[in-house]
Amino acid sequence: MAESPAVMHRTDSTGALVEVNKRWCEVTGRSAAEAMGAGWKSMIHPDDREALVEASERYVSEANRGFRKDGFCFEYRLMHKDGTSVRMCARCAEERSEDGILHGFCGASVEVPEGSATSTTTLPQHTAVDDEWLNSIMKFAPVGMYRIDLSGSCVWVCAKWLKMTGWAFEDVIGDGWKRMIHPDDLIRTTKEWENAVKSSIPFVSEYRYLKPDGTAFWVYSRVAEQRDERGALTGYVGVVVDISQLRQKDGSKKMSERALTKIKALSKRENDVVRLLRAGLPNKQIASCLGLSVRTVEAHRLRIMRKLGFRTLAELLQYAMQRDTRAE
C-alpha cells in the first residue's frame, strides 16, 4: 500500500477514514492526518462531493446490514490544495474476518484519462467500470499481469510481463505461454492449475520462466477467477512476480532440503491443508474443498503445528506461504 502507484485508503466499518497511502498525499498535496475521519470529503471536487458522499454512505449502511457484498465503484475528481483536480475511478471492497464480521473497507483509485466515455454523476455499472478498473491497474502495476480464457488460453499480457520475460506478445497468446515454463516445472504447475480450476480456488505457485535466450528465473504467480455481474465464470486474471533474488538470498538448495524434510513429516491430507492455506483460504473453504468438517480441518492444523514445531498460527501461515513448491 505504501509504494502503490494507485491512491489507496482504508476506513473503519462506519466509513471513517483511518489510513491513506503516500500517493493520496501526493495527489491532494495534503497530509494523511488531514484526510482522517471525514476530512477526506473536503478533498473531493465540490461538483462531485455530494453524490460521492451519499453513494458511499449508502454502501456502508447496506454492507453493515449484509445487503451488499459486491464492492463499490465510483468516478470523482480529487482536489489538490492548489485548486487543480484529477479525475479518478475508485473501487472499494469489504474487509471481513473468517467469521464474516465486517471490520471496514479498503479501496484504491486510479487516474482516468480525460475524454474517456464514463459517467461521473451516478454509480457506474459494475461490468463497465470493473473492466476499465482492471485495464487501468494492468497498465501501471509493478508486476506482470495476464488474462486467461475458460479454455486455458492466454488472451492478454501487460507490457511489464513482456519486459520481464523477454518474449513478444504474439509468442505468448493462446498456448504459447506453455513453452515459456521450465520443462522441469511444467507438469507440476499444470496439475496445480487443473486442481485449482476444479476446486474453484486461487492458483498459487512458484516456478521458473525461460527467456528467449534460454536463461531461467523464478516467479511467484497467483491467478483468480473473473466473473460477470450474474456470477458466471468468464475467465481468469493472474499476476506474476520475479522472486529470483529472494531465492538467491535464502539459498535455494538449503530451502528445498528444509521444505522436503518438513513435507515428508506430514501426511497427504495434512499437505493438502497446507496447500490450501497457502492459497489464502479460511477453514470453512478448506473443509469444503477437502470434503471435511471445519473441526477436522482445525485438528489437522494442530497436528501440523506439533509436527513442525510451530507454537503459533502465524508461524504456520508463514510456513504455508513460503513453502518451496519445488519439493512438492
Secondary structure as GFF3:
##gff-version 3
##sequence-region A 1 328
A	DSSP	beta_strand	7	12	.	.	.	ID=ss1
A	DSSP	beta_strand	17	20	.	.	.	ID=ss2
A	DSSP	alpha_helix	22	28	.	.	.	ID=ss3
A	DSSP	alpha_helix	32	35	.	.	.	ID=ss4
A	DSSP	three_ten_helix	39	43	.	.	.	ID=ss5
A	DSSP	alpha_helix	46	64	.	.	.	ID=ss6
A	DSSP	beta_strand	72	79	.	.	.	ID=ss7
A	DSSP	beta_strand	85	96	.	.	.	ID=ss8
A	DSSP	beta_strand	102	111	.	.	.	ID=ss9
A	DSSP	alpha_helix	126	140	.	.	.	ID=ss10
A	DSSP	beta_strand	144	148	.	.	.	ID=ss11
A	DSSP	beta_strand	154	157	.	.	.	ID=ss12
A	DSSP	alpha_helix	159	165	.	.	.	ID=ss13
A	DSSP	alpha_helix	169	172	.	.	.	ID=ss14
A	DSSP	three_ten_helix	176	180	.	.	.	ID=ss15
A	DSSP	alpha_helix	183	199	.	.	.	ID=ss16
A	DSSP	beta_strand	203	210	.	.	.	ID=ss17
A	DSSP	beta_strand	216	227	.	.	.	ID=ss18
A	DSSP	beta_strand	233	242	.	.	.	ID=ss19
A	DSSP	alpha_helix	244	250	.	.	.	ID=ss20
A	DSSP	alpha_helix	252	264	.	.	.	ID=ss21
A	DSSP	alpha_helix	268	278	.	.	.	ID=ss22
A	DSSP	alpha_helix	283	290	.	.	.	ID=ss23
A	DSSP	alpha_helix	294	308	.	.	.	ID=ss24
A	DSSP	alpha_helix	313	322	.	.	.	ID=ss25
A	DSSP	three_ten_helix	325	327	.	.	.	ID=ss26
###
